[in-house]
């Protein structure tokens, strides 16, 4: 599982996945995630909507445009805060 998110979100989901016996890799940016998928294709990707240089949706679009990664299972984390 590749987790693409800010450090706190990566830690939280990474710990949970590791506890469940799932091998975890992490990326803090969309560019890093694309590099990692080129090196080794993960079984799935958890992507935060809020990333430093792209939105999570932009990353999903980029992954689905590539023949190498178009069939990856993706979970997109999004949140809305209402005050």
N, C-alpha and C positions, 0 to 999 in steps of 0.2 A: 504494500500500500504506500503510495506517495501522498504526503500531506503538504499542501501548499498554502501557507497562511503566515500570519504574524507569529512571533516567537511564543507568546502565551497560548495561542490556539494550537500551534504545533505541539507544544509540550502536553497540553491536555489530551488531545486526540491521540498523540503518539503513545502516551502512557497507557491509555485505555486499550489501544490496539495491541500493544506489546503484552499487556496483562492477558488479553484474549489469545495470545500466541500468534499474532499476525506480525510478520516482518515489516518494519516501518522504515521508510526513507523520508527525508524532509527537504523542503525547498522554501526559501523565504520570498522568492520573486518568481514571476512568470518566466523570465529568461532562464533562471536556474532550473525550473521545472521542465522546460523544453529541452535543455541540455541533458537532464537526467533521463528523460524518456528516450532520448536518442541513444544513450549508453546502455540502458536496460529497461525494457518495457515492464511497467508494474502491472499487477492484476487489476488495480483500480486507483483512482485519484480522488482525494478529498480536497476541494478548492474553496478558499474563502473568497467571497465577493470582493472584499477590500484588499487589494494588493498594491505595493508601492508604485509600479509603473503602468499597470494595466488593471482593468477590473477582472474579476474571476470569469465573467461571461466572455470577455475578450480572449482569455486563455482557453476556455472551452471551444470557442470558434476556431482558434488557431490549431488546437489539437485535432478537431474534427475535419479540418481541411487537409491534413496530412494522411497519406495512405498508411503510414507507419502507425499512427495513433488514432485513427478515426473510429475504431471500434472499442476504445477503452470505456470502461464503466466509470462514470463521473458522478460525484456527489458535490453539489454546489451549496456552500453554506452562505445563507443570506439572513440578515436581520434588519428589522425596523424598530426604531425606538420612538414611542409616542409619549410625549410629556403631558 
